[in-house]
Amino acid sequence: MSRAFAPVRIGSWDLPQSFVMAPLTRNRAGAGNAPTELNATYYAQRAGAGLIVTEGTAPSAVGQGYLNVPGLYTDEQVEGWRLVAEKVHAAGGTIVAQLMHCGRIAHPDNKDGLESVSASAVAAPGEMVTAEGPKPHPTPRALDTHEVPGVVQEYVTAARNAVAAGLDGVEVHAANGYLLHQFLDSTVNRREDEYGGSPQARAQLAVDVVTAVSEAIGAERVGLRISPAHAFNGIGESFGEDLDDTYSALVDAITPLGIAYLSMLAHPHNDIVSHLRYRFGGPVMLNDGFGEVTSLSKVNSLLETGLCDAVVVGRPFLANPDLPVRWEQGAELNEPDQATFYGGGAEGYIDYPTLEQAS
């Protein structure tokens, strides 16, 4: 049997195979950035993934970045996620919300004029899509030291809201150039307080968030995603001693908590992957980056490295709600329609046929 189809225990969840569904932004939240029946149907169709990590979900209004991306900070959003949780559980799946504060990767037009905040007043390169078209990322305001605990509390509230909605847990997003990654990266974080100036200080916000969220909802419900030296959204981290020290400080601080998993977006040939894999000691999930669509053979090869317990799979799940069935049977895959990846309605979202429907 392919290693991909070996059952695996991640945290307290017994999963039917050794690959899970990645967080995939689809920009289809409803009014007030609340999930709808459409979103619930989409996730329920993919319950066979075993573990679903939702699209990035804002823990606060300030943390919103993109158009029509859901949040977990209002009653309406909680009710929307309740629809999702109920449908996914009815279909036999497990689902955790990825908590994503975008920080400087945002535009006020997408969040009712609210300013963006970050570790330091350093603008991100590139543009943000708004209802009026792409606009440059504005320079964010550096968070004052006394404000940082309030940001931690936003994550805690969102995590509690996720559990109240019936979701199985949360993944703290400290990757891909968003707020927590902005604090980790020395090229963005130019602070001289307890949240900057050394690898340990730059890791402190992520440590504080994971610790507080674990205390609030139970560490067994919490995962953490990181992407060391992943040059995305203006991240300037590079391999070397500083990177090793920063992520070692982060992992060493969270390991005693006993969280459900550590998810890494990084190429397995990078030494930091094996370094953190064994330093963490708990379940590790791995995705080797955005450059290549993850195939079944890639899943197997990543598992055979011993660097992870499960592989995080993204794009194949977009067009194949029954991806595990198709892979196990060696069936042909649906081709995703890139024109419908972001925004829109049912087309390119919930209308991809399963193998059974196509026969």
Secondary structure, 3 states (H helix, E strand, C coil): CCHHHCCEEECCEEECCCEEECCCCCCCCCHHHCCCHHHHHHHHHCHHHCEEEEEEEECCCCCCCCCCCCECCCHHHHHHHHHHHHHHHHCCCEEEEEECCCCCCCCHHHCCCCCCEECCCCCCCCEEEECCEEEECCCCEECCHHHHHHHHHHHHHHHHHHHHCCCCEEEEEECCCCHHHHHHCCCCCCCCCCCCCCHHHHCHHHHHHHHHHHHHHCHHHEEEEECCCCCCCCCCCCCCHHHHHHHHHHHHHHHHHCCCEEEEECCCCCHHHHHHHHHHCCCEEEECCCCCCCCHHHHHHHHHCCCCCEEEECCHHHHCCCHHHHHHHCCCCCCCCHHHCCCCCCCCCCCCCCHHHHC
